[in-house]
């Protein structure tokens, strides 16, 4: 009996000892003190509190700005009551930007250690500054201390800007795209210099491509922005994507060549590579038993009607970044390679064509066609529908007239059925107003997103016109 009582007492004692440990294991972490209260990106921050994990990797420190954007970091050292974390480069994107420069920003902290702590109050939320701006004491060196994590080379993040230059501009030498607009800091810097004319210093404020202005680019996954600084009808983000697609080069030797750019594509000049002759596309149609396009290249790229004084050079909109046989503007968001271009195109007074289902003109209905979806083009993708044919030799509306034939007629008389390089007058419209091609001696209007133009009997033109 005494032995049984002893066993029970020992079991009860063990349970009482284990209870606090179990409680601690499931406890909510709490932040009680943060030092220093002013720290720059790249420097060390110490968080004291309770119920953290002793194993470093089981803790996560969360930084949050007033807009709700967050960044995460694993501590470098950890104990149940103390975490030491280096403020990560990603925190740069949480900082306020005023006058095109990052400004000190108070950020709330939270710790995930099995459970989430509460976000810190203002009293415990440190002010974070950009790389190299200084802490005001502690945390790893102040001043240029932040560069300890970003000085593996003269241009740590590989964005075409030296670390020292980035510190003077306010951009982050740890991050290639400080403002997270899909365009690297260096590309925006050189584009701004091009727009400001190369002999003039870099313009650090708006309205120029600016590495601290996210509004001139686009969110992750976007293919175009809403800004076109150099007026070539290619948006800033489209030109950046063209630059990346073609090799992302920087040629400082180009700076003395007319208005050419050090960049392969720049949104600071229409003439980024004016002296380069666009390459001819490598057609693939013959591999499928079809004739290759007959149009000659690079002559087809030259928009002679638009730029008669620039016959010997190529503007960025005339060039072909993805070498698919279609000039960049034809595949740009503001060009005829997008369905939404055409409603506005047909509303211009000298054309004034009604949608396909509403009106016929001289036996053809070339107007806006909305009966089915189409694959829209992209200046940095040579095969948008994935059928292995280049977009120029392909046929977006499947009417058996290739895209080159239908798209180039929008800007020039490619098939020479008019006079002086201009499409002929058609169905009572002004000469050159309607894109047309010669079909057996008859001029027919074309529309690359309407399978009933030029051929109302094409294999994809509906035989019945639906009611609205």
MITIRO-490665 format. One record per residue (C-alpha): residue number from 1; residue in one letter; x, y, z. Coordinates in nm, 2 decimals, always signed. Example, Ala and Ser with C-alpha at 12.3 -4.5 7.8 and 13.67 -1.06 7.14 Angstrom:
num,residuo,c1,c2,c3
1,A,+1.23,-0.45,+0.78
2,S,+1.37,-0.11,+0.71
***
This chain:
num,residuo,c1,c2,c3
1,X,+0.00,+0.00,+0.00
2,X,+0.28,+0.24,+0.10
3,X,+0.46,+0.16,-0.23
4,X,+0.14,+0.24,-0.43
5,X,+0.11,+0.57,-0.25
6,X,+0.47,+0.66,-0.33
7,X,+0.42,+0.58,-0.70
8,X,+0.11,+0.80,-0.71
9,X,+0.29,+1.09,-0.54
10,X,+0.58,+1.07,-0.78
11,X,+0.35,+1.07,-1.08
12,X,+0.16,+1.37,-0.94
13,X,+0.49,+1.56,-0.89
14,X,+0.60,+1.47,-1.24
15,X,+0.28,+1.61,-1.38
16,X,+0.31,+1.93,-1.18
17,X,+0.67,+1.98,-1.31
18,X,+0.56,+1.90,-1.67
19,X,+0.26,+2.14,-1.66
20,X,+0.45,+2.46,-1.68
21,X,+0.68,+2.33,-1.96
22,X,+0.37,+2.23,-2.16
23,X,+0.22,+2.57,-2.09
24,X,+0.53,+2.75,-2.21
25,X,+0.56,+2.54,-2.52
26,X,+0.21,+2.65,-2.63
27,X,+0.24,+3.01,-2.51
28,X,+0.20,+3.31,-2.73
29,X,+0.53,+3.50,-2.79
30,X,+0.55,+3.86,-2.66
31,X,+0.77,+4.14,-2.77
32,X,+0.88,+4.36,-2.47
33,X,+1.18,+4.56,-2.60
34,X,+1.34,+4.65,-2.93
35,X,+1.69,+4.80,-2.98
36,X,+1.79,+5.01,-3.15
37,X,+1.47,+5.21,-3.22
38,X,+1.63,+5.35,-3.54
39,X,+1.80,+5.10,-3.77
40,X,+1.90,+5.10,-4.14
41,X,+1.83,+4.81,-4.38
42,X,+2.11,+4.56,-4.36
43,X,+2.19,+4.63,-3.99
44,X,+2.11,+4.42,-3.68
45,X,+1.80,+4.46,-3.46
46,X,+1.76,+4.29,-3.12
47,X,+1.41,+4.19,-3.00
48,X,+1.36,+4.09,-2.64
49,X,+1.05,+3.92,-2.50
50,X,+0.92,+3.58,-2.40
51,X,+0.82,+3.25,-2.55
52,X,+1.04,+3.27,-2.85
53,X,+1.19,+2.94,-2.99
54,X,+1.55,+2.86,-2.89
55,X,+1.60,+2.70,-3.23
56,X,+1.68,+2.99,-3.46
57,X,+1.50,+2.87,-3.77
58,X,+1.17,+2.81,-3.58
59,X,+1.13,+3.19,-3.55
60,X,+1.02,+3.44,-3.81
61,X,+1.03,+3.82,-3.77
62,X,+0.77,+4.01,-3.97
63,X,+0.80,+4.38,-4.06
64,X,+0.48,+4.57,-4.16
65,X,+0.43,+4.92,-4.29
66,X,+0.11,+5.13,-4.25
67,X,-0.02,+5.02,-4.58
68,X,-0.01,+4.66,-4.47
69,X,+0.28,+4.54,-4.69
70,X,+0.51,+4.30,-4.52
71,X,+0.86,+4.15,-4.53
72,X,+1.00,+3.85,-4.34
73,X,+1.33,+3.75,-4.19
74,X,+1.48,+3.47,-4.00
75,X,+1.69,+3.57,-3.69
76,X,+2.07,+3.52,-3.69
77,X,+2.06,+3.42,-3.33
78,X,+1.78,+3.31,-3.10
79,X,+1.70,+3.23,-2.74
80,X,+1.36,+3.20,-2.57
81,X,+1.38,+3.56,-2.46
82,X,+1.59,+3.72,-2.73
83,X,+1.61,+3.73,-3.11
84,X,+1.88,+3.91,-3.32
85,X,+1.78,+3.97,-3.68
86,X,+1.94,+4.16,-3.97
87,X,+1.69,+4.39,-4.13
88,X,+1.66,+4.23,-4.48
89,X,+1.68,+4.40,-4.81
90,X,+1.32,+4.33,-4.88
91,X,+1.23,+4.58,-4.61
92,X,+1.35,+4.86,-4.84
93,X,+1.02,+4.81,-5.03
94,X,+0.82,+4.90,-4.72
95,X,+0.98,+5.24,-4.68
96,X,+0.80,+5.56,-4.77
97,X,+0.91,+5.74,-5.08
98,X,+0.88,+6.12,-5.08
99,X,+1.04,+6.34,-5.35
100,X,+1.17,+6.03,-5.52
101,X,+1.37,+5.93,-5.21
102,X,+1.32,+5.67,-4.94
103,X,+1.23,+5.82,-4.61
104,X,+1.27,+5.69,-4.25
105,X,+0.96,+5.48,-4.19
106,X,+0.82,+5.34,-3.86
107,X,+0.75,+4.97,-3.90
108,X,+0.55,+4.74,-3.68
109,X,+0.71,+4.40,-3.58
110,X,+0.56,+4.06,-3.51
111,X,+0.72,+3.73,-3.42
112,X,+0.60,+3.39,-3.53
113,X,+0.73,+3.13,-3.29
114,X,+0.47,+2.85,-3.31
115,X,+0.21,+3.12,-3.26
116,X,+0.20,+3.49,-3.37
117,X,+0.27,+3.76,-3.13
118,X,+0.07,+4.08,-3.15
119,X,+0.21,+4.36,-3.37
120,X,+0.42,+4.60,-3.17
121,X,+0.27,+4.93,-3.05
122,X,+0.42,+5.26,-3.17
123,X,+0.64,+5.26,-2.86
124,X,+0.80,+4.93,-2.97
125,X,+0.80,+4.99,-3.35
126,X,+1.14,+5.09,-3.48
127,X,+1.21,+5.36,-3.74
128,X,+1.38,+5.19,-4.04
129,X,+1.60,+5.39,-4.29
130,X,+1.74,+5.29,-4.62
131,X,+2.07,+5.12,-4.67
132,X,+2.36,+5.34,-4.56
133,X,+2.14,+5.61,-4.40
134,X,+2.26,+5.52,-4.05
135,X,+2.10,+5.39,-3.74
136,X,+2.18,+5.66,-3.49
137,X,+2.38,+5.40,-3.29
138,X,+2.40,+5.03,-3.25
139,X,+2.29,+4.74,-3.47
140,X,+2.60,+4.69,-3.68
141,X,+2.78,+5.01,-3.76
142,X,+2.55,+5.29,-3.88
143,X,+2.66,+5.51,-4.16
144,X,+2.76,+5.28,-4.44
145,X,+2.73,+4.97,-4.21
146,X,+2.44,+4.84,-4.41
147,X,+2.67,+4.78,-4.71
148,X,+2.83,+4.49,-4.52
149,X,+2.57,+4.27,-4.67
150,X,+2.58,+4.43,-5.02
151,X,+2.94,+4.48,-5.11
152,X,+3.03,+4.15,-5.28
153,X,+3.12,+4.36,-5.59
154,X,+3.11,+4.72,-5.70
155,X,+2.75,+4.66,-5.82
156,X,+2.62,+4.41,-5.57
157,X,+2.27,+4.37,-5.71
158,X,+2.38,+4.37,-6.08
159,X,+2.14,+4.65,-6.18
160,X,+2.41,+4.85,-6.38
161,X,+2.45,+5.10,-6.10
162,X,+2.75,+5.11,-5.86
163,X,+2.67,+5.07,-5.49
164,X,+2.81,+5.42,-5.42
165,X,+2.59,+5.57,-5.69
166,X,+2.28,+5.40,-5.55
167,X,+2.34,+5.54,-5.21
168,X,+2.36,+5.89,-5.35
169,X,+2.04,+5.83,-5.55
170,X,+1.84,+5.68,-5.27
171,X,+1.81,+5.34,-5.44
172,X,+1.90,+5.02,-5.26
173,X,+2.23,+4.85,-5.36
174,X,+2.09,+4.53,-5.22
175,X,+1.79,+4.52,-5.46
176,X,+1.80,+4.54,-5.84
177,X,+1.44,+4.69,-5.84
178,X,+1.40,+4.91,-5.54
179,X,+1.05,+5.03,-5.62
180,X,+0.93,+4.68,-5.72
181,X,+0.78,+4.80,-6.06
182,X,+0.94,+4.52,-6.27
183,X,+1.21,+4.75,-6.41
184,X,+1.56,+4.75,-6.27
185,X,+1.71,+5.06,-6.11
186,X,+1.99,+5.09,-6.36
187,X,+1.76,+5.07,-6.66
188,X,+1.54,+5.34,-6.52
189,X,+1.84,+5.55,-6.45
190,X,+1.99,+5.53,-6.80
191,X,+1.65,+5.59,-6.96
192,X,+1.60,+5.90,-6.75
193,X,+1.94,+6.03,-6.87
194,X,+1.84,+5.96,-7.23
195,X,+1.52,+6.15,-7.19
196,X,+1.71,+6.44,-7.03
197,X,+1.97,+6.44,-7.32
198,X,+2.29,+6.26,-7.24
199,X,+2.51,+6.57,-7.18
200,X,+2.28,+6.68,-6.89
201,X,+2.31,+6.51,-6.55
202,X,+2.07,+6.25,-6.43
203,X,+1.73,+6.40,-6.33
204,X,+1.64,+6.25,-5.99
205,X,+1.28,+6.36,-5.98
206,X,+0.96,+6.31,-6.18
207,X,+0.85,+6.33,-6.46
208,X,+1.12,+6.08,-6.57
209,X,+1.17,+5.71,-6.55
210,X,+1.25,+5.68,-6.18
211,X,+1.38,+5.39,-5.97
212,X,+1.19,+5.52,-5.67
213,X,+0.85,+5.57,-5.85
214,X,+0.65,+5.24,-5.88
215,X,+0.38,+5.41,-6.08
216,X,+0.58,+5.42,-6.40
217,X,+0.61,+5.04,-6.42
218,X,+0.36,+4.76,-6.34
219,X,+0.28,+4.49,-6.09
220,X,+0.43,+4.15,-6.11
221,X,+0.31,+3.97,-6.42
222,X,+0.21,+4.29,-6.61
223,X,+0.33,+4.31,-6.97
224,X,+0.29,+4.69,-7.02
225,X,+0.26,+5.01,-6.81
226,X,+0.06,+5.32,-6.87
227,X,+0.35,+5.55,-6.94
228,X,+0.55,+5.63,-7.26
229,X,+0.82,+5.88,-7.18
230,X,+0.99,+5.90,-7.52
231,X,+0.67,+5.91,-7.73
232,X,+0.74,+5.60,-7.95
233,X,+0.40,+5.44,-7.86
234,X,+0.58,+5.16,-7.66
235,X,+0.52,+5.19,-7.29
236,X,+0.80,+5.20,-7.04
237,X,+0.75,+4.85,-6.92
238,X,+0.72,+4.72,-7.28
239,X,+1.06,+4.87,-7.37
240,X,+1.21,+4.73,-7.05
241,X,+1.08,+4.38,-7.14
242,X,+1.22,+4.42,-7.50
243,X,+1.56,+4.51,-7.35
244,X,+1.56,+4.21,-7.12
245,X,+1.44,+3.98,-7.41
246,X,+1.71,+4.10,-7.64
247,X,+2.00,+4.05,-7.40
248,X,+1.99,+4.34,-7.14
249,X,+2.31,+4.50,-7.27
250,X,+2.47,+4.83,-7.17
251,X,+2.70,+4.98,-7.44
252,X,+2.85,+5.31,-7.32
253,X,+3.02,+5.35,-7.66
254,X,+2.67,+5.43,-7.80
255,X,+2.64,+5.75,-7.60
256,X,+2.82,+5.95,-7.87
257,X,+2.61,+5.82,-8.16
258,X,+2.33,+6.06,-8.24
259,X,+2.05,+6.00,-8.00
260,X,+2.13,+5.63,-7.95
261,X,+2.12,+5.48,-7.60
262,X,+2.36,+5.28,-7.39
263,X,+2.06,+5.05,-7.35
264,X,+1.94,+4.82,-7.62
265,X,+1.59,+4.96,-7.56
266,X,+1.54,+5.28,-7.37
267,X,+1.22,+5.48,-7.28
268,X,+1.43,+5.80,-7.31
269,X,+1.48,+5.80,-7.68
270,X,+1.30,+5.66,-7.99
271,X,+1.64,+5.57,-8.14
272,X,+1.79,+5.32,-7.89
273,X,+1.97,+5.13,-8.17
274,X,+1.90,+5.34,-8.48
275,X,+2.21,+5.23,-8.67
276,X,+2.14,+4.85,-8.62
277,X,+1.95,+4.68,-8.90
278,X,+1.67,+4.45,-8.76
279,X,+1.74,+4.08,-8.82
280,X,+1.52,+3.88,-9.06
281,X,+1.30,+3.63,-8.89
282,X,+1.37,+3.26,-8.93
283,X,+1.03,+3.14,-9.07
284,X,+0.89,+2.80,-8.98
285,X,+0.60,+2.76,-9.21
286,X,+0.78,+2.55,-9.46
287,X,+0.84,+2.28,-9.20
288,X,+0.47,+2.23,-9.20
289,X,+0.42,+2.21,-9.57
290,X,+0.31,+2.58,-9.60
291,X,+0.49,+2.86,-9.79
292,X,+0.70,+3.10,-9.59
293,X,+0.58,+3.47,-9.59
294,X,+0.69,+3.64,-9.91
295,X,+0.75,+3.99,-9.76
296,X,+1.12,+4.10,-9.77
297,X,+1.30,+4.18,-9.45
298,X,+1.44,+4.41,-9.31
299,X,+1.26,+4.64,-9.56
300,X,+0.92,+4.55,-9.43
301,X,+1.01,+4.69,-9.09
302,X,+1.05,+5.05,-9.23
303,X,+0.74,+5.26,-9.16
304,X,+0.82,+5.49,-9.45
305,X,+0.50,+5.68,-9.44
306,X,+0.53,+5.78,-9.08
307,X,+0.90,+5.86,-9.08
308,X,+1.01,+5.98,-9.43
309,X,+1.31,+6.16,-9.30
310,X,+1.44,+5.86,-9.11
311,X,+1.47,+5.62,-9.40
312,X,+1.82,+5.52,-9.31
313,X,+1.75,+5.44,-8.94
314,X,+1.51,+5.24,-8.74
315,X,+1.31,+5.37,-8.44
316,X,+1.23,+5.15,-8.15
317,X,+0.87,+5.10,-8.27
318,X,+0.99,+4.99,-8.61
319,X,+1.24,+4.73,-8.47
320,X,+1.14,+4.37,-8.38
321,X,+1.26,+4.27,-8.04
322,X,+1.13,+3.91,-8.06
323,X,+1.22,+3.86,-8.43
324,X,+0.88,+3.73,-8.53
325,X,+0.84,+3.94,-8.84
326,X,+0.62,+4.21,-8.67
327,X,+0.75,+4.55,-8.57
328,X,+0.73,+4.63,-8.20
329,X,+0.45,+4.88,-8.23
330,X,+0.23,+4.62,-8.41
331,X,+0.26,+4.40,-8.10
332,X,+0.25,+4.68,-7.84
333,X,-0.05,+4.74,-7.62
334,X,-0.13,+5.07,-7.80
335,X,-0.10,+4.90,-8.14
336,X,-0.32,+4.69,-8.37
337,X,-0.20,+4.36,-8.22
338,X,-0.45,+4.41,-7.94
339,X,-0.82,+4.37,-7.99
340,X,-0.91,+4.68,-7.79
341,X,-0.72,+4.89,-8.05
342,X,-0.98,+4.83,-8.32
343,X,-1.31,+4.99,-8.18
344,X,-1.13,+5.32,-8.15
345,X,-0.96,+5.28,-8.49
346,X,-1.29,+5.24,-8.67
347,X,-1.45,+5.54,-8.49
348,X,-1.21,+5.79,-8.64
349,X,-1.41,+6.02,-8.87
350,X,-1.23,+5.95,-9.20
351,X,-1.30,+5.57,-9.14
352,X,-1.62,+5.56,-8.94
353,X,-1.68,+5.18,-8.99
354,X,-1.96,+5.02,-8.78
355,X,-1.90,+4.69,-8.60
356,X,-1.92,+4.37,-8.81
357,X,-2.27,+4.28,-8.70
358,X,-2.41,+4.62,-8.77
359,X,-2.31,+4.72,-9.12
360,X,-2.17,+4.61,-9.46
361,X,-1.94,+4.82,-9.68
362,X,-1.90,+4.73,-10.04
363,X,-1.96,+4.36,-9.97
364,X,-1.73,+4.34,-9.67
365,X,-1.78,+4.38,-9.30
366,X,-1.44,+4.48,-9.17
367,X,-1.55,+4.64,-8.85
368,X,-1.50,+4.54,-8.49
369,X,-1.56,+4.17,-8.43
370,X,-1.65,+4.04,-8.09
371,X,-1.80,+3.69,-8.16
372,X,-1.50,+3.50,-8.02
373,X,-1.17,+3.56,-7.84
374,X,-0.84,+3.60,-8.01
375,X,-0.48,+3.56,-7.89
376,X,-0.33,+3.91,-7.85
377,X,+0.03,+3.97,-7.95
378,X,+0.33,+4.06,-7.74
379,X,+0.65,+4.23,-7.85
380,X,+0.86,+4.01,-7.62
381,X,+0.70,+3.67,-7.71
382,X,+0.75,+3.54,-8.07
383,X,+0.48,+3.28,-8.04
384,X,+0.19,+3.39,-7.83
385,X,-0.04,+3.09,-7.90
386,X,+0.23,+2.83,-7.86
387,X,+0.19,+2.66,-8.20
388,X,+0.56,+2.70,-8.29
389,X,+0.49,+2.94,-8.58
390,X,+0.62,+3.29,-8.54
391,X,+0.35,+3.55,-8.48
392,X,+0.43,+3.72,-8.81
393,X,+0.36,+3.41,-9.02
394,X,+0.07,+3.30,-8.79
395,X,-0.29,+3.41,-8.83
396,X,-0.47,+3.54,-8.52
397,X,-0.82,+3.54,-8.67
398,X,-0.77,+3.21,-8.87
399,X,-0.89,+3.35,-9.20
400,X,-0.58,+3.22,-9.39
401,X,-0.43,+3.57,-9.43
402,X,-0.12,+3.60,-9.22
403,X,-0.06,+3.86,-8.96
404,X,+0.21,+4.04,-9.15
405,X,-0.02,+4.10,-9.44
406,X,-0.31,+4.23,-9.23
407,X,-0.11,+4.42,-8.96
408,X,+0.14,+4.62,-9.18
409,X,-0.14,+4.76,-9.39
410,X,-0.24,+4.97,-9.09
411,X,+0.07,+5.18,-9.13
412,X,+0.19,+5.13,-9.49
413,X,+0.07,+5.00,-9.82
414,X,+0.27,+4.68,-9.79
415,X,+0.12,+4.50,-10.10
416,X,+0.15,+4.82,-10.32
417,X,-0.21,+4.82,-10.43
418,X,-0.23,+5.19,-10.39
419,X,-0.03,+5.49,-10.51
420,X,+0.29,+5.63,-10.35
421,X,+0.28,+5.37,-10.07
422,X,-0.07,+5.47,-9.96
423,X,-0.36,+5.23,-9.95
424,X,-0.62,+5.33,-10.22
425,X,-0.95,+5.50,-10.15
426,X,-1.20,+5.23,-10.06
427,X,-1.58,+5.23,-10.06
428,X,-1.61,+5.61,-10.06
429,X,-1.35,+5.66,-9.78
430,X,-1.05,+5.89,-9.79
431,X,-0.74,+5.75,-9.96
432,X,-0.53,+5.55,-9.72
433,X,-0.79,+5.56,-9.45
434,X,-0.89,+5.19,-9.47
435,X,-0.62,+4.92,-9.47
436,X,-0.68,+4.71,-9.79
437,X,-0.51,+4.43,-9.98
438,X,-0.54,+4.32,-10.34
439,X,-0.75,+4.00,-10.37
440,X,-0.75,+3.89,-10.73
441,X,-0.75,+4.25,-10.86
442,X,-1.01,+4.36,-10.61
443,X,-0.92,+4.58,-10.32
444,X,-1.06,+4.43,-9.99
445,X,-1.05,+4.58,-9.64
446,X,-0.86,+4.39,-9.38
447,X,-0.87,+4.35,-9.00
448,X,-0.64,+4.11,-8.82
449,X,-0.91,+4.04,-8.56
450,X,-1.20,+4.00,-8.79
451,X,-1.21,+3.66,-8.98
452,X,-1.46,+3.81,-9.23
453,X,-1.21,+4.07,-9.36
454,X,-1.08,+4.05,-9.62
455,X,-1.27,+3.73,-9.71
456,X,-1.64,+3.71,-9.60
457,X,-1.63,+3.35,-9.71
458,X,-1.33,+3.25,-9.50
459,X,-1.34,+2.93,-9.30
460,X,-1.39,+3.11,-8.97
461,X,-1.63,+3.39,-9.08
462,X,-1.98,+3.31,-8.93
463,X,-2.25,+3.26,-9.21
464,X,-2.52,+3.41,-9.00
465,X,-2.52,+3.76,-8.85
466,X,-2.65,+3.75,-8.49
467,X,-2.89,+4.01,-8.35
468,X,-2.76,+4.25,-8.07
***
